[in-house]
Amino acid sequence: MTRLGGWFATRLEERIRIEPEIFTADVAVPVPLHPARQRERGYNQAELIARPLARKLKLPLGACLLVRTKPRPPRLLLSRRERWHTVRGAYEIRKGARVDNLRVLLIDDVFTTGATLDACARALKQAGAKSVTGLTVARVLSRGTAFSVSESKTDTNRQAAQSI
């Protein structure tokens, strides 16, 4: 699993090097799992990607800055509305952690609706982060959404980065 995390980190680093001004950061923060989910799974996939990416970018890893306080519902498939509802207020800054004036690179594995990145970004901004830029390995396309290989990767990533 960690070799795959390193492979994804390399791909993300390549993407960042194309437009570094979009991804300027002081710290790399993986989206955390709820502690019960982390124990059940044994690892956090976002952290397995964020750890080698932070190393490649020469950024500190802020894996302990953000915590998930509300567990994910047991249902696997959630509607768009349910996703937004279940993560609202589900993330907080760890007691004693400081993010004042930091530019945060928030890393997750998959962008589905944007609800998770939004909830994490809100918690970080409320705690004083200067900016939060989201970065994911993949995104889910909604039904009926066409994806073209010729679609501008720059435009796609700029939209994702700016949506937060």
C-alpha positions in Angstrom: 0.0 0.0 0.0 2.8 2.5 0.8 4.4 1.9 -2.6 1.1 2.8 -4.2 1.0 5.9 -2.0 4.5 6.8 -3.2 3.4 6.3 -6.9 0.4 8.6 -6.4 2.6 11.2 -4.6 5.0 11.2 -7.6 2.1 11.8 -10.0 0.8 14.7 -7.8 4.2 16.2 -7.5 4.5 16.2 -11.3 1.1 18.0 -11.5 2.2 20.6 -8.9 5.5 21.3 -10.7 3.5 22.5 -13.7 1.8 25.3 -11.8 3.5 25.6 -8.5 1.9 29.0 -7.7 -1.6 27.3 -7.4 -0.2 24.8 -4.8 2.1 27.0 -2.7 1.9 25.7 0.9 3.6 25.7 4.3 2.3 22.4 5.4 0.7 19.2 3.9 -2.3 17.9 5.7 -4.0 14.6 4.9 -7.8 14.4 5.4 -8.2 12.4 8.6 -10.3 9.3 9.2 -12.5 9.0 12.3 -10.4 7.1 14.9 -12.8 4.1 14.8 -12.5 3.9 11.0 -8.7 4.2 11.3 -8.6 1.3 13.8 -10.9 -0.8 11.6 -8.9 -0.1 8.4 -5.5 0.0 9.9 -4.3 2.9 7.8 -5.4 6.3 6.4 -5.1 6.3 2.6 -4.9 10.1 2.4 -1.9 10.0 4.8 -0.2 7.3 2.7 -0.3 9.7 -0.2 0.4 12.9 1.8 3.5 11.5 3.6 5.7 10.9 0.5 4.3 14.0 -1.2 5.2 16.2 1.7 8.7 14.7 1.6 9.0 15.4 -2.1 7.8 19.0 -1.7 10.0 19.5 1.4 6.9 20.4 3.4 6.2 19.4 7.0 3.4 16.8 7.3 0.6 18.0 9.5 -1.1 14.6 10.0 -2.1 15.6 13.6 -3.5 19.0 12.9 -7.0 18.0 11.8 -9.3 15.4 13.4 -12.5 13.8 12.4 -14.9 14.0 15.3 -18.1 12.5 13.8 -18.0 9.0 12.4 -19.1 8.3 8.8 -22.6 6.7 8.5 -22.6 2.9 7.9 -24.3 3.3 4.6 -21.8 3.0 1.8 -23.7 4.9 -0.9 -24.8 8.3 0.0 -26.6 10.9 -2.0 -25.0 14.2 -2.8 -27.1 15.9 -0.1 -26.3 13.2 2.5 -22.6 13.5 1.8 -22.7 17.3 2.5 -24.8 16.8 5.6 -22.7 14.0 7.2 -19.4 15.9 7.0 -20.8 19.3 8.1 -19.0 20.0 11.4 -17.3 16.6 11.3 -13.7 18.0 11.4 -11.9 20.1 13.9 -8.4 21.3 14.7 -6.7 19.1 17.3 -6.6 20.7 20.7 -3.4 22.7 21.0 -2.6 22.6 17.3 -1.9 25.9 15.6 -2.5 26.7 11.9 -2.4 30.5 12.2 -1.4 32.1 8.9 -0.4 28.8 7.3 -1.0 28.0 3.7 -2.4 24.4 3.8 -2.2 21.8 1.1 -5.1 19.5 2.0 -4.7 16.0 0.5 -7.3 13.3 0.0 -7.6 10.3 -2.2 -10.9 10.9 -4.1 -12.9 14.1 -4.8 -16.6 12.9 -4.9 -18.8 15.9 -4.2 -16.3 18.2 -2.5 -18.0 18.0 0.8 -15.1 16.5 2.7 -12.6 19.0 1.4 -15.0 21.8 2.1 -15.6 20.7 5.7 -11.9 20.3 6.3 -11.1 23.7 4.7 -13.7 25.4 6.8 -12.3 24.0 10.0 -8.7 25.0 9.0 -9.8 28.5 8.0 -11.8 29.0 11.2 -8.7 28.1 13.1 -6.7 30.8 11.3 -5.2 29.1 8.2 -4.3 31.7 5.6 -5.4 29.5 2.7 -6.4 25.9 2.0 -5.8 24.3 -1.4 -7.3 20.8 -2.0 -5.5 18.1 -4.0 -6.8 14.7 -4.7 -5.6 11.7 -6.7 -9.0 11.2 -8.5 -12.4 12.6 -8.8 -15.8 11.0 -9.3 -17.7 12.2 -12.4 -21.4 12.5 -11.9 -23.8 10.6 -14.2 -24.0 12.1 -17.6 -20.8 13.9 -17.2 -18.5 13.4 -20.2 -14.8 13.4 -19.7 -12.5 13.9 -22.6 -8.8 13.0 -22.6 -8.2 16.2 -24.4 -9.9 18.2 -21.6 -7.4 20.7 -20.2 -5.8 19.2 -17.1 -4.8 22.7 -16.0 -8.4 24.0 -16.1 -9.7 20.9 -14.3 -7.1 21.2 -11.5 -7.5 25.0 -11.2 -11.3 24.5 -10.8 -10.7 21.9 -8.0 -8.1 24.0 -6.3 -10.2 27.1 -6.5 -13.4 25.4 -5.4 -12.1 25.3 -1.8 
